[in-house]
Amino acid sequence: MPVGGCTCAAILPVPELPEVETIARGLAKRVVGDVIESVWLGSKPEPLKTPAAEIEAALQSKKIVDVPRSGKHIVVDLAELGNNAAPATAQWIVHLGMTGRLLVCSPEIELAKHTHAVLRLASGRELRFVDPRRFGRLAVIEKFTPPGAEPLSISPAAFANLFRRRKTPIKSALLNQKLLSGVGNIYADEGLYRAKVRPRRRAASLTADELRLLHKGLKQVLQEAIRLGGSSISDYVDSEGQEGFFQLKHCVYGREGKPCQKCGTPIKRVVIAGRSSHYCPTCQK
Ligand SMILES: [Zn+2]
């Protein structure tokens, strides 16, 4: 769903793992090899998870060597100047929250309202962090380890193990960031549809076959979304800061009352732990 023209931040889709992966790749394309010459941080305290002085000290005069994703975090690997073989000295961690954006632009472009950080790059451009609702977070850390497992690389056996003896609904377990890093509401619903499992089922009640299908289904939807995002990378961090969020053709998410694409049964919506969950009452058991 393109959000063209709409300025209402509240309805922007919250970036999930595929969006963050796409943003990290887009950012890497633009800034890897560049050097941070100076750092400006805004006065609002919320976005800064590390004290401003520490962020400035860690970023200033560092080379950006890579921009991977970890869970729903963008990780900017930094290294000392001058020694190409030097290992990364620190990582600048960006969590976009609900409305956070990273822009790479020329310094002449007017600062957007709600800009919380501006990194002046040696190439003459600026890397800016803008976040109207201030749920995004900036931190500096030596080596970031996400709390949960990475859903795209976890083995089927380790995946199945996460849910053993868990009495919570499988939907809540999928959203638990201590178990899996970066799985959000949309992809949890879509993964469960592919596994033919209802979101309210107790996690521990899933059979080995269902867990296998869920692992596969979840990976498939995430990878498909990343592939779709790959074609719209330039929309993410361009100078205008247009949010070009692509959207996967959802099977269940946001389709309450619409017919299931497999069997025609209207898709149901229930609320589990405060989150909307969508499923097909016929296809999912
Ligand atoms: Zn169905």
Residues whose N, C-alpha, C, O or C-beta is under 5 A from the ligand:
A	BS01	ZN	C260 K262 C263 G264 T265 C280 T282 C283
